[in-house]
Amino acid sequence: MSSEPSSVFDRLLGRWIFVRDIAGYAHAQGKARITREGEDTARYEESGEVALARGGTLHATQCYLYRRWPAVPDGLEILFCESREIFHQLAFKQGSDGSFEAHARFLCAADEYVSDYRFDPAGRLHVQHIVRGPKKNYQINTIFVRQSDIPASPF
């Protein structure tokens, strides 16, 4: 019997460490926790430190709700916690290498977010957002590693 989670939703549950690069603007690192809030809903909460390219450091937090999207097999909806507005609807497909990938697009006023999500064969989650608009032009790359996959320090 395999201990591999049966769906992308189940794969997301747990504690994660992340590193994030906002090309030309900032670099961040922190922790994320995804906890089940019901059969088909989970809460994503992150906390981290952001080092700004122009100097200075900020503490940042973020929250999303994840819920199964029953319209497609292995579907996932990501909602903003405060407004419950849908940020992304993701239809994950399994690649020949064992990865799972999904793509999404979100319009926020005049700004467009084009995003890719990928679970690699090692279980890391890669998220890329390309943001374009009248006042925005940047790319955000984040890699999540499950906290239990990080070797314990010998010190």
N, C-alpha and C positions, 0 to 999 in steps of 0.2 A: 504494500500500500504506500502510495506517494504522500509525502508531507507537504508537497507543493500546493499553495492556495489554488482554489478552483476557479477564481475569477480575478480580474484586475482590481475590482473593488476590495476583495479580500487581501490581495497582494499589498495594497496601500496601507492597511492597518498596522499600527505599531509606531516605534520611535525611529527618527531619522536624524542624521547629521547632514547639513548642506553647505555647499560653497556656491556663491553666485557672483557672476561678473556682469556688470553693466558697462559695456565697452566705452571707455573714455570718461566715465562718470563716477563709478564706485565699484567696490568689491565688498562682498558681505559673506559672513559665515555664521552659522547658528544651529539651532535644533528645531525639529518639527515633530509634532505628535499628531497621529490620526487615530481617533477613538470612535468606536461604534456608538451611535446614539439611537439605534433602532435596527430592525432587520435590514433596511435598505438605505440608511443614512449614517454618515460619519462626520465628525468635526475635525477640520485641519487647523492646527494652531502652530504658528512659528514665532520664534524669538531669536534675534541675532544682533550682531554688531556690524555696522556699515561704515567702512572707511571711504571717505570721499576723496576723489582724485585731486581736488583743490585744497585738501587738508581738512582735518577734523574727523571726528567719529560720532556716529549717532547710534542709539539703540532703537531697533524697529520691531514691530510685531505685525502679524497678519492673521486673518481668520477666513476660512472658506467652509462651506458645507459641501460634502460629496454625497451624491445619491445615485443609486443604480438607475440607469436610463433603460427602461424595459423595451423601448422601441427597437433596440438592436442588441444582438448577443454581445456580451462584454461591453455594454454601453455604460457611460458614466457622465453625469452632469455635475458641473462645478458651479456653485452659487456663491455670491457675496453674502457674508454672514448678516450684515446689517439690513440690506434691502431685500434679500432673498431673490434678487435678479440673477438670471442665468448668465454666467461668464462664458462657459464653454459646454458644449455637448460633444462628447468624445465617443467614437466608435472604434475600439481597439481591434486591430488585426494582428494575428501572429505571423511573424516572418519565418522564413526557412531556417534561420539561425537560432530560433527559439525566442527572439525578441518579441515585444508587443508594442505596436505603434499606433498613434492617433494624431489627427490634425484638426485644428479649429481656427475659427476667425471670430473676432468680436469688434464691433464698432462702438466706440465711446465718444459720443459727439462727432467731431471731425477726425478723430484718431482711430486708426485701425491696428488691431493686434492680430498678427498671424502667428499661430503657435503650433509647435510640434512637441509631442510627449512620446518618450521611448523608454521602456524597460529593456535594458540590455540582458544578454544571457546570464550575466553574473548577478542580476537582481537590482542593479543600480537604476535609478530613475533619472533620465535626462529631460529637462524642460527648456525649450527655447521660445522666447517671444520676440518677434520683430515688430517694432512699434513705429508707425509712420503717421504723420499728420502735419498740419500747418506749423505747429510749434514743437513737434516731436520727431526724432529720427535717431533711434538707438536700438540696440539688441541686448536682451537679457538672457544669459545662459546660466542654468542652475543644474547642479548634480547632487542628487540625494543618495546617501549610502545608509542602509539600515544600521542602526546603532549596534545591534547584536553582531554585525559582520565586521566591526572594527576590533582588531586585536587588542586585548588588554595590555596596558603598559607594564613593562617589567619593573618599573620603579615605584 
